[in-house]
């Protein structure tokens, strides 16, 4: 039996560092943070990190933060 897949939309924070690299994180997923050389690379890495984080969380029986319906900051959508 296939499990039901859900899409989680999480508020993401991103900022450019003094050395030109980008840092991004999801505050509702403690420790879920990445960096990259471009904004696009950083968002892709954050999406992959958040997906892995949520997959492990679900495998271990944890709960996922509620999805955000409307936001005025960057978001990451992850389907697991």
C-alpha positions in Angstrom: 0.0 0.0 0.0 1.3 3.4 -0.9 1.4 6.1 1.7 -0.3 9.4 1.1 2.1 12.1 -0.1 1.8 15.6 1.3 3.3 18.9 0.3 4.7 21.0 3.1 5.3 24.8 2.5 7.8 26.1 5.0 9.0 29.7 5.6 12.6 30.0 4.5 15.1 32.7 5.5 18.0 33.6 3.1 20.7 36.2 3.3 23.9 37.0 1.4 27.1 36.8 3.4 29.9 39.4 3.3 32.0 37.0 1.2 29.3 36.7 -1.4 28.0 33.3 -0.5 24.3 32.8 0.4 23.0 31.2 3.6 19.5 29.8 4.0 17.5 28.0 6.8 14.1 26.9 7.9 13.5 28.1 11.5 10.7 25.6 12.0 13.1 22.7 11.3 16.0 23.2 13.9 19.4 22.7 12.3 18.0 22.7 8.7 20.5 25.2 7.2 22.6 25.4 4.0 24.8 27.7 2.0 25.7 28.1 -1.7 27.5 30.4 -4.1 24.3 31.6 -5.8 20.8 32.3 -4.5 19.3 29.6 -6.8 21.9 27.0 -5.7 21.2 27.7 -2.1 17.4 27.4 -2.4 17.8 24.0 -4.2 20.1 22.8 -1.5 17.6 24.0 1.2 14.8 22.2 -0.6 16.8 18.9 -0.6 17.8 19.4 3.1 14.2 20.1 4.2 12.9 17.1 2.3 15.5 14.8 3.9 14.8 16.4 7.3 11.0 15.8 7.0 11.5 12.2 5.7 13.6 11.3 8.7 11.2 13.1 11.1 8.3 11.1 9.7 10.2 7.8 9.8 10.9 8.4 13.4 7.3 9.1 14.2 7.7 12.9 14.7 5.3 15.6 13.6 5.8 18.1 10.9 5.2 21.8 11.5 1.9 23.0 10.0 2.0 24.2 6.4 1.9 28.0 5.8 -0.9 29.1 3.6 0.2 32.7 2.8 3.6 34.3 3.4 5.4 37.4 2.4 8.9 35.9 2.6 10.6 33.1 0.5 9.2 29.6 1.0 10.4 26.0 0.4 7.8 23.5 -0.7 8.7 19.8 0.0 6.7 16.8 -1.0 7.3 13.5 0.9 
